[in-house]
Amino acid sequence: MGLLNNKKILITGLANKYSIASGIAQAMHREGAELAFMYQNERLLKNLGPIAESLGSNVLLECDVSSDDSIDNAFSELKKKWGTFDGLVHSIGFAPSDQLKGSFVDVTTREGFQIAHDVSSYSFTALAKAAKPILNDNSALLTLTYLGSVQTLPNYNVMGLAKASLEANTRFLAASMGRDNIRVNAISAGPIKTLAASGVKNFRKMLSQHSDRAPLGRTVTIEEVGNVAAFLCSDYASGVTGEITYVDAGFNTAAMPLWENED
């Protein structure tokens, strides 16, 4: 019996098979969940369609999270297909590429700041608000964040601020929705080669440095993130809410690798 048997989970942000959302979808499907997917536009649908089909899903909803009307329409369609459901995975983050190259104070603009926060953080609140009327008892919401929310990283810039907002968002949503028996958590995954990550300048160097410092001596995989996501959206995590769970091979706990001091 899978962790998510009889659960219906909506997954956003699956751009291709390398996406963290893909690893989450694979794990949830393995654990028995019925899945639905949101996509931003027709271009991304081309990648999503075959993946959804391989996971037994034909519920594909177009949704631009920067538009309240688009969100309302998507959930109206989901209600027609499912009635109610049990969980939402928010795997959405974006900042204009010119905001992710160079010194934070030099490259950050008002427009770039607003876009990053709207798409990467407010969208989680907007989706939660639209989902709430059709969520079952003991449902779970989950988002994806990154260490740049609490530590500075070269070129991550305004996305670090947006992720900090997203983590605060997670806590406030958890407090706001807890009395309705809806849990809200976040996973802070280590750096993984994804379409979104490719927009950060010198990302390959970031991967190398992560492996050098992490206690496990490596980065993590989308499958490992998916396993934790499946747990957090299952009834086995019924007492967990408002938490930021790190899945990063221990990187966030280490100031420097201990092996460098060995004789």
Wavefront OBJ file of the C-alpha trace (Angstrom):
o trace
v 0.000 0.000 0.000
v 1.463 3.352 -1.061
v 1.802 6.437 1.115
v -0.599 8.354 -1.130
v -3.221 5.771 -2.034
v -6.579 7.445 -2.746
v -4.977 10.905 -2.762
v -5.475 13.389 -5.584
v -2.534 15.766 -5.989
v -2.199 18.789 -8.279
v 1.361 19.509 -9.429
v 2.533 22.806 -10.925
v 5.800 23.802 -12.555
v 6.745 20.604 -14.369
v 8.736 21.949 -17.312
v 10.470 18.736 -18.437
v 11.682 15.366 -17.154
v 14.624 17.028 -15.386
v 12.410 19.313 -13.268
v 12.230 18.846 -9.518
v 8.463 18.676 -10.069
v 9.062 15.653 -12.298
v 10.866 13.838 -9.483
v 7.999 14.698 -7.162
v 5.398 13.492 -9.662
v 7.254 10.204 -10.163
v 7.453 9.571 -6.409
v 3.812 10.455 -5.816
v 2.668 8.242 -8.670
v 4.734 5.375 -7.260
v 3.067 5.889 -3.882
v -0.427 5.616 -5.378
v -1.503 9.226 -5.938
v -3.772 10.297 -8.781
v -2.162 13.329 -10.409
v -3.224 16.475 -12.226
v -0.891 19.051 -13.743
v -0.881 22.779 -14.438
v 1.106 24.233 -17.328
v 1.814 27.819 -18.289
v 1.508 27.705 -22.077
v 1.336 25.502 -25.165
v 5.129 25.327 -25.473
v 5.465 23.703 -22.061
v 2.470 21.449 -22.723
v 4.506 19.676 -25.412
v 6.956 18.490 -22.746
v 4.345 17.867 -20.076
v 1.900 15.807 -22.144
v 4.002 12.635 -22.553
v 5.154 12.780 -18.914
v 1.588 13.113 -17.631
v 0.468 10.252 -19.855
v 3.244 8.010 -18.499
v 1.963 8.757 -15.003
v -1.621 7.880 -15.886
v -2.919 11.453 -15.880
v -5.143 13.179 -18.419
v -5.969 16.188 -16.228
v -3.899 19.024 -17.699
v -4.864 22.594 -16.814
v -3.522 25.722 -18.452
v -2.753 28.389 -15.868
v -0.803 31.633 -15.822
v -0.166 32.213 -12.111
v 0.312 35.943 -12.680
v -3.395 36.187 -13.598
v -6.150 35.723 -11.015
v -8.667 35.003 -13.778
v -6.462 32.262 -15.174
v -6.095 30.717 -11.712
v -9.862 30.834 -11.107
v -10.549 29.233 -14.485
v -8.036 26.455 -13.840
v -9.550 25.533 -10.480
v -13.053 25.723 -11.891
v -11.975 23.150 -14.468
v -10.291 21.025 -11.791
v -13.489 21.025 -9.731
v -15.425 19.733 -12.747
v -12.963 16.876 -13.200
v -12.191 15.930 -9.587
v -14.722 17.610 -7.327
v -12.315 17.798 -4.404
v -8.651 16.944 -3.995
v -5.956 16.368 -1.372
v -2.802 18.249 -2.170
v -0.981 20.902 -4.176
v 2.680 21.079 -5.151
v 3.894 24.601 -5.971
v 7.129 24.353 -7.962
v 7.186 27.781 -9.555
v 9.899 30.411 -9.513
v 10.971 33.107 -11.941
v 12.983 36.284 -12.201
v 14.038 38.054 -15.411
v 17.454 36.805 -16.514
v 19.038 40.261 -16.255
v 18.347 40.168 -12.501
v 20.491 37.037 -12.043
v 23.829 38.277 -13.359
v 26.076 40.647 -11.437
v 26.017 42.595 -8.197
v 22.602 42.632 -6.479
v 22.513 46.373 -5.880
v 23.561 47.166 -9.442
v 21.261 44.862 -11.412
v 18.062 44.799 -9.338
v 15.199 46.881 -10.729
v 11.765 47.687 -9.359
v 10.126 45.710 -12.149
v 12.411 42.707 -11.716
v 11.834 42.752 -7.953
v 8.056 42.804 -8.402
v 8.033 40.036 -11.011
v 10.231 37.737 -8.904
v 8.035 38.129 -5.834
v 4.741 37.920 -7.711
v 5.562 34.750 -9.638
v 7.778 33.011 -7.076
v 5.958 33.815 -3.817
v 2.542 35.410 -4.212
v 1.527 32.673 -6.648
v 1.641 30.190 -3.757
v -0.848 32.295 -1.797
v -3.038 32.762 -4.870
v -3.122 29.029 -5.599
v -3.814 28.199 -1.942
v -6.684 30.686 -1.862
v -8.247 29.227 -5.007
v -7.696 25.632 -3.882
v -9.040 25.978 -0.349
v -12.785 25.555 -1.131
v -12.207 22.180 -2.799
v -9.475 20.728 -0.570
v -10.384 17.672 1.484
v -9.810 17.314 5.203
v -6.132 16.682 6.062
v -4.891 18.076 2.765
v -1.337 19.269 2.227
v 0.264 22.123 0.310
v 3.953 22.020 -0.566
v 6.342 24.510 -2.139
v 9.989 24.462 -3.225
v 12.523 26.925 -1.858
v 16.319 27.264 -1.746
v 19.134 28.163 0.660
v 19.484 31.545 -1.040
v 16.552 32.612 1.129
v 18.790 32.779 4.211
v 22.342 32.944 2.830
v 23.817 35.092 0.086
v 24.940 33.451 -3.149
v 26.593 34.994 -6.212
v 24.074 36.008 -8.895
v 21.043 34.574 -7.073
v 20.146 38.146 -6.164
v 16.433 38.984 -6.100
v 15.472 35.299 -6.180
v 16.964 35.012 -2.698
v 14.569 37.685 -1.485
v 11.661 36.032 -3.283
v 12.493 32.676 -1.670
v 12.705 34.344 1.757
v 9.229 35.713 1.092
v 8.075 32.252 0.014
v 9.307 30.693 3.274
v 7.497 33.327 5.345
v 4.499 32.715 3.099
v 4.667 29.013 4.016
v 4.523 29.804 7.737
v 1.663 32.283 7.432
v -0.343 29.955 5.189
v 0.221 27.142 7.686
v -1.092 29.341 10.497
v -4.011 30.583 8.415
v -5.135 27.174 7.120
v -4.262 24.974 10.074
v -7.707 25.197 11.708
v -9.142 23.817 8.469
v -6.794 20.834 8.899
v -4.716 21.857 5.877
v -0.958 21.550 6.269
v 1.571 23.773 4.463
v 5.270 22.968 4.176
v 8.311 23.713 2.030
v 11.292 21.734 0.836
v 14.605 23.539 0.485
v 16.368 21.432 -2.117
v 20.050 21.590 -2.919
v 21.125 22.830 -6.359
v 19.956 20.567 -9.185
v 20.432 21.021 -12.924
v 16.997 22.209 -14.006
v 15.624 24.647 -16.572
v 15.045 27.242 -13.856
v 18.567 26.850 -12.443
v 20.121 27.383 -15.866
v 19.179 31.061 -15.618
v 21.594 31.630 -12.718
v 25.066 32.675 -13.892
v 27.904 30.223 -13.018
v 25.455 27.579 -11.784
v 27.893 24.753 -12.594
v 30.419 26.277 -10.179
v 27.698 26.364 -7.529
v 27.114 22.623 -8.009
v 30.807 21.863 -7.581
v 31.149 23.922 -4.420
v 28.025 22.309 -2.986
v 29.504 18.842 -3.403
v 32.768 19.938 -1.784
v 31.071 21.292 1.365
v 28.077 18.979 1.834
v 28.592 16.257 4.493
v 27.457 13.616 1.987
v 29.995 14.941 -0.525
v 27.486 15.292 -3.353
v 24.405 17.059 -4.610
v 20.933 15.544 -4.395
v 18.645 14.161 -7.088
v 15.099 14.987 -8.096
v 14.162 11.483 -6.924
v 15.416 12.214 -3.408
v 13.433 15.448 -3.282
v 10.418 13.558 -4.613
v 10.584 10.990 -1.825
v 10.473 13.689 0.853
v 7.658 15.484 -0.971
v 5.592 12.292 -1.044
v 6.066 11.884 2.699
v 5.137 15.494 3.495
v 1.921 15.202 1.481
v 0.993 11.881 3.091
v -0.956 11.164 6.276
v 2.318 10.035 7.876
v 3.232 13.739 8.088
v -0.119 14.713 9.635
v 1.610 16.539 12.505
v 4.012 18.527 10.326
v 3.158 22.032 9.135
v 4.885 25.383 8.665
v 8.245 23.646 8.239
v 11.144 24.211 5.842
v 12.696 20.774 5.278
v 16.194 20.721 3.804
v 16.995 18.062 1.215
v 20.530 19.152 0.322
v 22.940 16.404 1.439
v 23.462 18.404 4.640
v 24.986 21.433 2.907
v 23.048 23.949 5.017
v 24.556 22.523 8.234
v 28.219 22.797 7.253
v 30.344 25.946 7.420
v 33.213 24.056 5.777
v 34.026 20.397 5.048
v 35.593 18.619 8.038
v 37.824 16.507 5.828
v 39.861 19.610 4.920
v 41.226 19.615 8.496
v 42.223 15.952 8.506
v 45.941 15.085 8.535
l 1 2 3 4 5 6 7 8 9 10 11 12 13 14 15 16 17 18 19 20 21 22 23 24 25 26 27 28 29 30 31 32 33 34 35 36 37 38 39 40 41 42 43 44 45 46 47 48 49 50 51 52 53 54 55 56 57 58 59 60 61 62 63 64 65 66 67 68 69 70 71 72 73 74 75 76 77 78 79 80 81 82 83 84 85 86 87 88 89 90 91 92 93 94 95 96 97 98 99 100 101 102 103 104 105 106 107 108 109 110 111 112 113 114 115 116 117 118 119 120 121 122 123 124 125 126 127 128 129 130 131 132 133 134 135 136 137 138 139 140 141 142 143 144 145 146 147 148 149 150 151 152 153 154 155 156 157 158 159 160 161 162 163 164 165 166 167 168 169 170 171 172 173 174 175 176 177 178 179 180 181 182 183 184 185 186 187 188 189 190 191 192 193 194 195 196 197 198 199 200 201 202 203 204 205 206 207 208 209 210 211 212 213 214 215 216 217 218 219 220 221 222 223 224 225 226 227 228 229 230 231 232 233 234 235 236 237 238 239 240 241 242 243 244 245 246 247 248 249 250 251 252 253 254 255 256 257 258 259 260 261 262 263
